[in-house]
Each structure stands twice: as C-alpha cells, then as structure tokens.
Amino acid sequence: MQNTDVLELQYSRPVAITVCGLAVFSAAQIVVVLAALLNLGATAVFGLLALVIMGPIHFLLFRFVYRALTQRQAIVTLDEHGITDIRQRVEFVPWEDVRRVRVGAGSKAHYLCVELKQDAAGRYTSAPVGWRLLMRFAESLGDWNVQLLTLSCSRSEVAKTAEGLRKAALRRQVERLNSAKAA
C-alpha cells in the first residue's frame, strides 16, 4: 500500500474475476433451464420467473465486476483528515467525530466499524439514538461501517492504520487546544 499517512484501498481484481466467473456460470444455468422449460410449454412460467428474479441480481454483479476491473481511483481512503468511502451516502467522516475504530467480529469481520461521538452520530444517519444503539448491538457493527470484503487490503493493516490516524488526529487536537490556551 502507500505510506503510513495515507491508506488508499481499491477493489480487489481477484475477487471481481471470481464473482464474474460465478455469475457467468449462474447465468448460463438459467439460460439452459429456461430453454428446457420453454420446450415444456406451460412450465415455462417458472423459467421466466427465475429470469425476472435473477436478471437484476446478475446485472448488479456484472456492474460490480465492471467497476472493479475499470476503476482506478481509491474506493476508501484513510488519511490525516478522516475516512472517505465513495460508496456511502455520506462519503467522509472526520477523525474529530470518531470515538472508536475497530474491525467487526465474527461474520461481520469484513467491516471497519466506526463508532461516532454521540453528538456527531446524527449527522451521518437519520435514525433515532435508541435505534442506532440497538442496531449496533444487534449487528455488532458501528455507527458508520466500511465494507472491506471486495477491497484489496489486509483487515488488520486497515484497523491498525485507522487507529493510528485517529490517535494522531486526537494528539493534533490536544496540541491545538494547548497552544490556544498558552496564547
């Protein structure tokens, strides 16, 4: 990756190629099943129904593959200012609003979980406070989550870099407050 001051994450090409292969295989199976059902006449409705359901799913999968293989810019950036994830509705969270950063647990281990300060959390979601806390507990995620599964990265490196950048931002804030007091 880059230096320790900036961590830029792109889509993982091997994951994209694997997803593409599986999606092509699945689409081919649907076409074969549809062709067989069309020969049976009345049961062709089931094949068409499968096509109607699976078509949009395949569209989204191929859209991801296309983006992953052609997009050159960073999807997620961690720097001295905060975390940027261009896939999110709110793309940027400054370190000043972050209380804690961790990697999810268990089946949620492919998320960088960002827990926000209570007064800042409302700027990133419209959910009520009680609902946010319930969802954080139930899903074992944070207030703002970065999905790492499709990105080319080491989860431990991302967590270590994020925590280091958060602490550095906190130190800068303390130094700024101390210099303002001294002046």
WOZIZI-V253803 format. One record per pair of residues at least 12 apart in sequence whose ideal C-beta (glycine too) atoms are under 6 Angstrom apart, sorted by the first residue. I is the first residue (numbers start at 0). J is the second residue. Records with the same first field share a line. If there is no record, write none. Layout:
# WOZIZI-V253803
I=J ; J
This chain:
# WOZIZI-V253803
5=78
6=77 ; 160
7=73 ; 76
8=74 ; 75 ; 150 ; 152
9=74 ; 151
10=67 ; 149
11=150 ; 151
14=149
15=64 ; 67 ; 68
18=60 ; 64
19=64
22=57 ; 60
26=57
29=49 ; 53
32=46
33=46 ; 50
75=145
77=160 ; 161 ; 164
81=93 ; 94
84=145
89=123
92=143
94=165 ; 168
96=115 ; 116 ; 119
97=113 ; 165
98=114 ; 116
99=114
100=113 ; 161 ; 162 ; 165
102=154 ; 158
103=140
104=139
107=139 ; 140
109=147 ; 148
110=140 ; 144 ; 146
111=145 ; 147 ; 157
112=140 ; 141 ; 144
113=141 ; 143
114=141 ; 142
115=142
120=142
123=143
